[in-house]
Amino acid sequence: MSDESAAEETQQEAAVEARDETAEVEARDEEAAPPILDPLATAAEADVLAVETFASRADWLGKASFAASALTLVLALVALAGRADAGLFFYLGPLALANLAIGVFLRRASVALADAARTRLSGRTSLMSGLRELHKVLGVQLLATGFLVFLLVVALLVAAAFQRATEI
């Protein structure tokens, strides 16, 4: 019986030793493995830099759009005063308003995107607000482009009608 108890004791010691070795290996693996980061929780530095750059460009484009709107408005007022063709007012007026709207929405987008970059993209509300403003800019731009094309087509049709009338 002493041989059996000695063998049993040896098996138990081997089992305990094996468990200790397994625990040590698992502890080393846990220490060596880097933690898995949530990609949505933190933004890469390149993403933050891209948003900052885009925000500064949107700000610059907003200011340029305001300047274009002011210049177009001055030209429209000159046309309205009779110094130029009055028909020019109907073309320049909507163009000035479209540039003004684009400038307003671009400035709002640049502020929201700069705020998102400042918070390292951790706050999704600022980023989504900036994207909504950019969506509005694209909508205004699409409508303004369509309206201006419509005005050009109407002007060409009127010019063709007058040319036809003078030939008769």
C-alpha positions as CSV (number, residue, x, y, z in Angstrom):
1,M,0.0,0.0,0.0
2,S,2.9,2.3,0.6
3,D,3.9,1.9,-3.1
4,E,0.5,2.7,-4.2
5,S,0.2,5.8,-2.0
6,A,3.7,6.9,-3.1
7,A,2.7,6.5,-6.8
8,E,-0.6,8.3,-6.1
9,E,1.2,11.1,-4.3
10,T,3.7,11.4,-7.2
11,Q,0.8,11.6,-9.7
12,Q,-0.8,14.3,-7.6
13,E,2.4,16.3,-7.4
14,A,2.8,16.0,-11.2
15,A,-0.7,17.2,-11.8
16,V,-0.2,20.2,-9.5
17,E,3.1,20.9,-11.2
18,A,1.5,20.7,-14.6
19,R,-1.3,23.1,-13.5
20,D,1.2,25.5,-12.2
21,E,3.2,25.4,-15.5
22,T,-0.1,26.0,-17.4
23,A,-1.0,28.9,-15.2
24,E,2.5,30.4,-15.7
25,V,2.3,30.1,-19.5
26,E,-1.2,31.6,-19.5
27,A,0.0,34.5,-17.3
28,R,3.0,35.1,-19.7
29,D,0.7,35.0,-22.7
30,E,-1.7,37.5,-21.1
31,E,1.2,39.9,-20.3
32,A,2.7,39.6,-23.7
33,A,-0.4,40.0,-25.8
34,P,-1.4,43.7,-26.4
35,P,-4.9,44.6,-25.4
36,I,-7.4,44.6,-28.2
37,L,-8.7,48.1,-28.8
38,D,-12.1,49.0,-30.0
39,P,-11.5,50.7,-33.4
40,L,-14.6,52.8,-32.9
41,A,-13.6,54.0,-29.5
42,T,-10.4,55.7,-30.6
43,A,-9.5,57.3,-33.9
44,A,-6.1,57.0,-35.6
45,E,-4.0,60.1,-35.8
46,A,-4.2,60.1,-39.6
47,D,-8.0,60.3,-39.4
48,V,-7.9,63.2,-37.0
49,L,-5.4,65.0,-39.3
50,A,-7.6,64.4,-42.3
51,V,-10.7,65.8,-40.6
52,E,-8.7,68.9,-39.4
53,T,-7.4,69.5,-42.9
54,F,-10.9,69.1,-44.4
55,A,-12.3,71.5,-41.8
56,S,-9.7,74.1,-42.6
57,R,-10.4,73.8,-46.3
58,A,-14.2,74.0,-45.8
59,D,-13.6,77.1,-43.8
60,W,-11.5,78.6,-46.6
61,L,-14.1,77.7,-49.2
62,G,-16.9,79.2,-47.0
63,K,-15.0,82.5,-46.9
64,A,-14.4,82.4,-50.6
65,S,-18.0,81.7,-51.2
66,F,-19.0,84.7,-49.1
67,A,-16.6,86.8,-51.1
68,A,-18.0,85.5,-54.4
69,S,-21.5,86.2,-53.1
70,A,-20.6,89.8,-52.2
71,L,-19.1,90.4,-55.6
72,T,-22.0,88.8,-57.4
73,L,-24.4,90.9,-55.3
74,V,-22.6,94.1,-56.2
75,L,-22.8,93.1,-59.9
76,A,-26.5,92.4,-59.6
77,L,-27.1,95.8,-58.0
78,V,-25.1,97.5,-60.8
79,A,-27.4,95.6,-63.3
80,L,-30.5,96.7,-61.3
81,A,-29.3,100.3,-61.3
82,G,-29.4,100.3,-65.1
83,R,-25.6,100.3,-65.7
84,A,-25.8,96.9,-67.3
85,D,-28.4,94.7,-68.9
86,A,-31.3,94.3,-66.5
87,G,-31.6,90.6,-67.5
88,L,-28.3,90.1,-65.9
89,F,-29.9,90.7,-62.5
90,F,-32.1,87.6,-62.9
91,Y,-29.0,85.6,-63.5
92,L,-26.8,87.1,-60.8
93,G,-29.4,87.4,-58.0
94,P,-29.9,83.6,-57.6
95,L,-26.2,83.0,-58.0
96,A,-25.5,85.4,-55.2
97,L,-28.0,83.7,-53.0
98,A,-26.7,80.3,-53.8
99,N,-23.1,81.4,-53.0
100,L,-24.3,82.9,-49.7
101,A,-26.1,79.6,-48.7
102,I,-23.1,77.5,-49.7
103,G,-20.9,79.8,-47.6
104,V,-23.1,79.6,-44.6
105,F,-23.3,75.8,-44.7
106,L,-19.6,75.4,-45.4
107,R,-18.8,77.6,-42.4
108,R,-21.1,75.5,-40.2
109,A,-19.6,72.3,-41.4
110,S,-16.0,73.6,-40.8
111,V,-16.9,74.5,-37.2
112,A,-18.5,71.1,-36.5
113,L,-15.6,69.2,-38.1
114,A,-13.0,71.2,-36.3
115,D,-14.8,70.5,-33.1
116,A,-14.9,66.8,-33.9
117,A,-11.1,66.8,-34.6
118,R,-10.5,68.7,-31.4
119,T,-12.2,65.9,-29.4
120,R,-10.1,63.4,-31.4
121,L,-13.3,62.1,-33.1
122,S,-14.6,60.7,-29.8
123,G,-17.8,62.7,-30.0
124,R,-19.8,61.4,-32.9
125,T,-22.4,64.2,-32.7
126,S,-20.0,66.9,-34.0
127,L,-18.8,64.7,-36.8
128,M,-22.4,63.8,-37.8
129,S,-23.4,67.5,-37.6
130,G,-20.6,68.4,-39.9
131,L,-21.6,65.7,-42.4
132,R,-25.2,66.9,-42.3
133,E,-24.0,70.5,-43.2
134,L,-21.9,69.1,-46.0
135,H,-25.0,67.3,-47.3
136,K,-26.9,70.6,-47.3
137,V,-24.0,72.2,-49.2
138,L,-24.2,69.6,-51.9
139,G,-28.0,69.9,-52.1
140,V,-27.8,73.7,-52.5
141,Q,-25.1,73.3,-55.1
142,L,-27.1,70.8,-57.1
143,L,-30.2,73.0,-57.0
144,A,-28.2,76.1,-57.9
145,T,-26.6,74.3,-60.8
146,G,-29.9,73.0,-62.1
147,F,-31.5,76.4,-61.8
148,L,-28.6,78.2,-63.6
149,V,-28.7,75.6,-66.4
150,F,-32.5,76.2,-66.7
151,L,-31.8,80.0,-66.9
152,L,-29.2,79.5,-69.6
153,V,-31.5,77.3,-71.6
154,V,-34.4,79.8,-71.3
155,A,-32.0,82.6,-72.4
156,L,-30.9,80.6,-75.4
157,L,-34.5,79.8,-76.4
158,V,-35.4,83.5,-76.0
159,A,-32.4,84.6,-78.1
160,A,-33.3,82.0,-80.8
161,A,-36.9,83.2,-80.8
162,F,-35.8,86.9,-81.3
163,Q,-33.4,85.9,-84.0
164,R,-36.1,84.0,-85.8
165,A,-38.5,86.9,-85.4
166,T,-36.0,89.4,-86.9
167,E,-35.3,87.1,-89.9
168,I,-39.0,87.1,-90.9
